[in-house]
């Protein structure tokens, strides 16, 4: 059974839900990228971006830092058979104005948001439903992203590096690894402080300047957890996920596999958008000449296999019209309302509905049955299937809060789960994304993610992780 406890300040029993919106704006802002190694021209910092307009009644929110735009790169376009960064989420459901990436914690994994749809797709007529007793549901509020806002939690749209900047970074990396010894500080300053899109550019520039593979050079010059972290930083995000999925099923190259790491499969796959799933599958085939769905099917079993295979279809209807009340009743009949549990009904609904619809279902279920869907899942399921379904529920409520909880799990208990910590730091290192995760972590655990990681790690490995996370 899961050992998750509700975040501080959120009672497990039902209370009047708070307004849904952005995180309070009193947390630290992501600092600008660090200065490059000695001898490098200084890199322009990232001035603070003007915050989104404040919603009525919501706490003030600080704007997110924005990187200074670089001139358009000349000569080094990313070259890969799969996207260097996850594509934007399909048009449909977007966060409210002022909300941080990944959404605010509407339910905080227990207390649910107000009844009704939390979002509407453009051109999608409001769905009519009523509260118990025939009273009309509260009117749905306009809900949409500000002009130019990103639709996907992982799509940051960071500026691309110019040709001179690419040459500087490629030369710096080669100098750090050439000859006797390795300049770990230079590696950290360059790779840990570039966004995933920029890292993809650097990989191409490195090969075009020196005819060498950056990942292979890092593997030969680094060791231990520091090597694992640095080599993943030199890969695109879909490739990172593909490599981590492969290691979760067959073990890392040169290491004996100890069985399938179901936690890693769940962490990487649940709660992802259709374009992200497609990009991961393409990267997996390009890297390993194997079909990801077949690999997952052969390494898992039972209802967990059914759930992961359903997720891997990448066929969630992000814009379809679904009946909230019908899904609420279906979940009740599949769980609390019967002897035993109809796992397939839960899988069908949770794996194939858009997040905005799921949030409405969770709120309506709570209102109708005085239980949260999370409480139902903990009561009806156990083991890896419980973890996977809870992952979908929590990710739908707030991706940032879900990731913050995963960070804590990587460090809680005896020993640090370094592979998990590395995966999370690499995938979420973009300053815009990491800022939302750090705010969510601070709210859940009353401490900074930076200080938590600092106390759990050491050496160059610690320095690299902290550079990815930012103070």
N, C-alpha and C positions, 0 to 999 in steps of 0.2 A: 504494500500500500504506500501511497505517497506520503512523505513527511513534510509536505509544504504547509506552512501556516500563513494565515492572512497577514498582509503587510500591516505594520504598526499604524494605528489610527483607524483601521477598518474593522468593525465588529463582524463576527461571523453570522450573526443573526440579522434579519432584515431591519433596515432603518430607512428613513426618507433619503433617497439618493441625492447626492450633491449635483449641482449643475455640471454638465459635461463640457469640457473645454480644454484650454491649454494648461500646461503646468504653470504653477506660480513662478514668477520671474526673479527669484532671489538666489538662484544657484550660480555657481561660477560659470563664466563663459569659456568656451574653448579658446585657448591661446593661439596666437598665430603660429605657423610652422616655425620650427626652431631654426637658428642660424646654421648655415652650412659649415663644413669643416674649414679650418684655417686655410687661407689661400683662395677660397671660393668667393665670388662676388656675392654680397649680401642679397638675400631674397626678400622681396617686398612682403610685408605682413598682410594680414587679412583684416581689414577694417570692419567694424561692426555694421551689420545691415540694419536698415530701418525696419522695425518690427511691423508685423501685420496689424491692421486696424483692430483695436480692442473691441470685443463683443460686450454688449450691455450686461452689466452685472458680473462679469468675469474678472478674476484678479489680473492685474497688469502683467504683461508678458514681455520679456526682453527679446529683442531681435536676435537672430542667430548670426554668428560671424560668417562673413562671406569672404572668400578668397579674392585677392586682387586679380583681376583678369589678366591673363598672359596674352601676348599676341598669338595669333593663330600659328600653329606649328607649320613649318615648311619642311617637307622632305621626309617626315617620319610618321606616316599614318599608321595606326595600329593594324597589324596584319595577323589575323587569326581566323580559323574556320568557325569560330563561335564568338559571341559578343565579348568584348573586353570588359564590359560592365553589363549588369542585368538591364534589359530594356524596361522602359516605363511600364507601369501597370496599365492594363487595358482601361480605356475611358469608361467611367461609370461612377464609382464611389470615390469621393475625395474627402480629405480631412477638412474640418471647419477652419474658417479664417482665424489665425492666431494659434492654432493647435500645433504642437511640435510634431516632427516626422514620426510616423508610427502610431499617432493618435494619443490622446490623453487617456489616463486610466479610468474609463467610464465605470467599470465594475470593480476595479482593484481586486480581481479574482474572487469576488464574493458579492459585494454590494453592487447592484445592477444599475444601469443608466435608466432614464425615464422611459416609460412605455412608448412604443411606436418606432418607426423607422428612424435610424440615426442619419440616414443619407438617402439621396435620391439620384438616380442616373439622369443625365440631361434628357429631357423629353419624356421622362417616365412619369405617368400620371400617379398622383398620390393614391396609395392603397387604403381603402376604407376598412376600419375595424373598430370595435367598441370594447370598452371595459366590461367586466362582469356586472350584470344588472342592467345592461342596455345603455349605460352612459357612454357618450362619445369619447373616443380617445383624444388626448391633447393634440392640438393642431401641430403639424410638423413644421419645423422652422426651416427657412432657406439654408441650404447646406452646400457649400462648394469651396474649392480652393481659390486663393487669390490668383490673379493673372500670372502665369509663368511658374506657379508652384508645382513641385514634383508630385506625381501621382503614386510613385512606388517608394516604399521605405528604403530600398537599396539603390535607387537611381538618384544620384546627387547632382549630376550635371556640372561637375567641377571643371575649372578652366584647364585647357591643355597647355603643356609646356611648349615653349618656342624652341626653334632649332638650336640657338646658342645655349639655352638651359639644358636641353637634352645632351648636347655635347659635353657640357660641364659635368653633368651627373654621370654620364658614361665614363668619362676620363677619371672622375673621382673614384668610381667603383673599381676600375681596373687598377688604379694606383694603390687602392686599399688592399688588393689581393695579390699584387705582383711582387715577386721577390720573396725574401725571407719574412715569415710572420704575416699577420693580418691586422689591419687597422680596423678593429671592430667599431670604434667610435665613428669613423667615416661611414661605414656601412649603415649604422643606425641613423645617422643624420640624413642620409640620402633616402634609404628605402622605407624607414619607419615614418617619415614625415612627408610622404607623397601619397596622393589618393590612389585608389585602384586604377583609375583611368590613366593617371600619369605614370604609374609603375608599368603599365602595359606599353606605353610609349618608350620608356627607358629600356625595356627588354629588347625592343626592336633596334633602338639606337646603339645599344651595346654590341649586338651582333653585327650591325652594319659597319661599325668602327673597327672592331677587332676580330670578326669572324668567329666569335666564341659564344657559347651558350651560357647565359648568366646563371641560370639555375644550377648547371653542372659545376660552374666555378664556385658558387656558394657552397655547394655540397662538399667540394674538396677542401675548402678553406675554413669551414666552420664545423662545429661539433655539438652534439647533445641537443638540448631544447633550443638553444640559440640557432642551430642549423635548421631545425624544423620550422622555426618562426621565419627566418630570413628567406628560406627557399619558397615558402608559401607567399611571402610578400612580393616575390618576383613572378607570380602567376596571376592570371585574370581571376575574378571572383567565381565564375562558373567552373574554371579549372580547379580552383581551390576546393570547391565543394565536391567535384568529381574525384579528386585525389583523396580527400578525407572519407568519402563514401567507400572508395575502394579499400582503403586501409581498415575501415570499420568492418569490412567483410572478409578480407583475406590477409590483413596485416601489412605493415609497411615493408618496402623492399629490404631484404636482408634480415628481417625480423620474423620470428615464428609467430604465426597467427594463434591467438588464444580463443578462438570462437568469434562469433559475430557480436559486435558492439551495437546492440539495439538502441542504446541511448543516443549514440552518434547519428544513426539513421533517422531517429525521431527528431532530434535537434535540427538536422539539416533540411529535412523534407517537409515537415508539417508547417502549415501556415504560409506557404509560399504561393505567389501568384502564378497564373498560367504561363506567362512569358519566362519567369524564373525557372520553373520546372522544365520547360522546353530547352532553355539555355543549358541547364545542368545536364540533361540527357544528351544534348549534342556534344558537350565537352567530354562527357564520359566515353562516348563512342569514339571521338577523335583521339582521346588519350590512350584508351585501352582496347579499342576495336571490339568492344562488347556492348551489348544492350543492357542499359541500367535496369530496366524492369525485369528482365530475365535474371540478372544477378541478384536483385533483391528477392525475387520469387524463390530462388534456390537457397538463399541464406536465411529465410524467415519461415514462419509457419503459422497456422491458425488464423485467428481474427486479426492479429497484427499484420500478417502478410496481406490480408484482404484490404486493410486500411491503407497500407503503404502503396499497394498496387493501384488502388483507387486514386490516391493523391498523385501518383506518377502519370496518370492519364493527362494531367494538365488541362482538364476539360471542365473546370468549375465555371458555371454560368455566372459571369460577373455582372450581367445586366438584366437577367431574366426576372420575370414577375413571379413571385412566390407568395403563398398564403401563410402569413405568420401564425394565425390561429391553428391552421391545419398542421403545421410543423410542431407547434407546442403540444397539441393533442397526440401526435404521432410519437413524440419523445416520451410523453407520459405513459402511453400504452406500451411502449417498448421497454420501459424501466420500472418505475415505481408502481404503475398500474397493473402489473402482472406478476405472477410467480416466475422467477427467473428473469433473464434479460435477453431482449432481441438485439444482439450486437449489430446485425446487418442494418437495422433501421437507423441506429445512431451513425454508423459509418456512411450510409447513403446521404443523410441530411448534412452531416458536418463536413464531409469531403466534397460536396457538390453545390453548396450554397455560398453566395458572396458574403464577405465579412459584415457588411452593413445589415444584411438580412439576419445573419446569425445574432448580431447584437440585439436586434429587435425581438428575435425569438427568445433569447436569454431573459430580456426584461419582461416580456409577456409571461414567460413560464414562472418567473419569480413572483409576479403579481398574482397569477392565478392559483399557484400551488404553494406559495410561501416557502419555496425552496429554490436555491440557485441551481443552475445546471451543473456547476462545479460540484456542489454537494451531492447531486444525483450521481454524477460520474464516480465520485469517490465511494458512494454506497454500492453501485452496481458493478464496478469493474475493479480489477487488480492487476498488478504486474506491469509488463511493458505496454499492454493495450491501454491500461489506465493512464500511463504516462503520455502515450500518443494522443489520446482523446483530450486529456487536460491541456496538452500543448496546442491543439487546435482551438480549444475554447479560450485559453489565455491569450494566444496570438491574435485571435479575432477581436478580443476586447481591447488590447493595446500591445502592439508588437514591441514597443520600447520596454514596457514593463516585463514582458515575457523574456526578452533578451537579458534584462537586468537580473532577473531571477536565475537564468542559466549561468550568468557570470558568478553569482553567489554559490550556486551548486558546484561549480568547478573548484571552489576554494574551501567549501565547508567540510567539516569532519577531519578525519586523520589523513594528512597528506593532501597535496594539491593535484588535481586531475589536469596535468599540464597539456595533454593533447586537446582537451576541451577548451581550456583557457586560451591556447594558441589559436584554435579555430575561431573562437568568438572575437578575439582581438583583431585578427587579420580581416575577418569579414566585415567588421563594424568600425574600422579605423577611420573612415572618412569623417572629418570634423563635424559635419552637419548631422550625421547619423550618430556618432559617438556622443555628441552633446545631449541628444534626447535620451540615450541609454543612461548616461551619467546622472541626469536629472531624475530619471525613474529609479535608479539605484539609490540615490540619496533619499528619496521619499520613502522607499521601502525599508531601508536598513539604517537610516540616520547617520550614515558615514559616506565618505567619498569613495568611489570605485578606485581612484588613483591610490589612496592610502591603503585600501584593502589589498590591492595587488602588490604594492610596495612591501607590505608586511609578510607576504607569502612567497616571494621569489628573491633571487639574489644574482649578483654578477652581471655580466653583459646581457644575459637573458632578461633580468629585471629591467635594465636600462632600456632594452628594446621594447618590452611590453609597455612600459610607462611612456615611451615616446609615441607609441601607437594610440594610447588612451588620452594623453594630454592632461595637464594639471587642472 
